[in-house]
């Protein structure tokens, strides 16, 4: 194989957004005939790097070499002209259209259905991606849709094929099939493949080279055969050193777990007593794929348990289940030892569960209703008598909560839309806590917040836990769970792959669990 | 001072559902300009058909508000329009867009005609029962659409619209079927496709007598229902939940609201209001007291427009229902002077645009300003997105 000159080479690519450095002098060389794994957590800079490569984002510095020739990729068209093709994690297919229509989308010239169908079938045969060109995309499974995306990409005869988290929606069998197709693509046709993933097993099984990105920089590079999953896990997550420094910078130095004062005893180790919140074999099936797969977890009163994992492993589904938006396919949710029927709207909330949802605009607030209305919308009994609302009571509660939780709003009548993200988040927390819950679930509570608001949120969560509330923190930020939690449960592909106490949690073990390998 | 201001804003909020805002003034200004443009266009149109615009305006005035008798007719039209509009406010608030009021009005008229012609009871009791049955029938008709949505996901806008045509066929059947509601034929004359007149005792009462102003009970009912809707929407738990469902069904469900059931109920209530409007129309002079295929005379459509122009605020719908009533009674008089009657419809359509376009335009301007602000004030938002993956 011609491995002396890389098919595509990135040198010193730097890209920053404001003060955030997404890519910091990243080097990446991908040769023809190899599958190159790109490994990293959320926010490690994988997607930004690929956006630079595809001309979606302009780099600040660095060069791109195509077969050793420096090239400018300033638009997606330029990337296509160089033979770069990408299959995105979230499919870009038009569901009501047929397969062949989706495949030729973006072409110019006359539409020739017969020719397009023949081509789809021909490409499908060549790569072992059988697909009926006349099928409507909305009737296809996730695996079949992926096939359509691949066919769409491969028919343009790309020299470099990029796949972003291709197996996140696939079943095990579909994943294995995908990798055998990729192997054929590189071996028989001498193309190059970049495989973006956070799943260690995938990377070790399917790639030839691997590059690990961490915090926007290349942390590690090796031939896949010469490394181990353990090494990769440590490189992907390994930032024990920075952990405490960062937390200190935020003003939320982790509680020293070695010197537990009696007052703080409740959030140490595994407290005794019955679970305030427990899941038993909770499963949610979407289109035949288990998004949550027999998930079981206990959270006791007064402790903060972190549910840590890379995005897209079932966390948002769990959040929707706990918000009462999705009814689990099977399994039970218990609050204080009593099973709650989660199918009725608001049932979990009535049973004492408060939740700060991951996407507050989607299911946390009503953006076009006022601050006062949003603060009281789950406590209508408290602000009404015989069916009529009392504005006086509504404003009294709203005034108390805005003061207590330091929510800054133009007025109580202002729509929540006009508030900053941090204040919207405080509003949600204030409303959830005002119901005196026994369990608080916080899903990505600091997403999109500035440092001050993050600090505020951390203090609030600690205070809540120390008042005896069981807190489940669903997070993709390692610092966050390490700084706040006494136990960390790791979720991967909808299952808990392990529960570690913070003391046991090393980067390597967490990385293995995140990658779906029991450690 | 501040107490007074709070008082004023409280009145505004509870009575109108209006939030005083900068964009409110902007909209008012744009609407005024739009109405002036509509006036100019209408003048042009009328002169182009060879009539005199001033004479037309005078005819419009004479037919609608010049005399007490004209006012009587105007108000007789305004009442059912207002009832339809008030009902539309409820379904729109829940996020379901019912556009089948015309059919629901027809069903209401059919129901009241059937009750008053078929049952043997004292006149007033027949009327009360008739209106109640009309409400139930109209509500049922609209609820069928919500059922179709729940069972097989049929779009509510489409199904309510199409059910209107079913209702028209049903009326046509009723007045062409001798055992049902068709008027018994007099010997030798072919029977007409219409029902008997309902008995005087079952007709809606009016206060006052010709040629003085007559206030129909229908108008009082319309105003009472409108106030009830306004209070329900702004002052009750149910109204609060309805608003949540309309603005963010997911958050509503999260807060314990049975979203589908509430949405279905809101649709049924709007249908019930249209049914009541049909009953009020049929039992008042402008409905000829009998069931005829064209008895609804577009009251359903116009009532929907009233709600649209009032942007689903029931109290704001009152003046607009009156305006549409004026255009109706004045328009009828106008066409008797030789101006093509469709011109009135054109003017009505232009007026609706004049009131509906400015808020939409204001929204677009606002959104554009927001986008500009976002792109100017920093590339932070996309940065987070870019770095997140």
Interface residues (C-beta under 8 A of the other chain):
Chain A: X15 X17 X18 X20 X22 X42 X43 X45 X46 X47 X48 X51 X57 X89 X164 X216 X323 X324 X325 X345 X346 X347 X349 X350 X355 X357 X362 X363 X364 X365 X366 X367 X368 X369 X373 X377 X378 X380 X384 X387 X388 X389 X391 X413 X448
Chain B: X9 X10 X19 X235 X236 X237 X238 X239 X240 X241 X243 X244 X247 X248 X250 X251 X252 X253 X254 X255 X256 X257 X258 X259 X378 X379 X380 X382 X383 X384 X386 X387 X388 X389
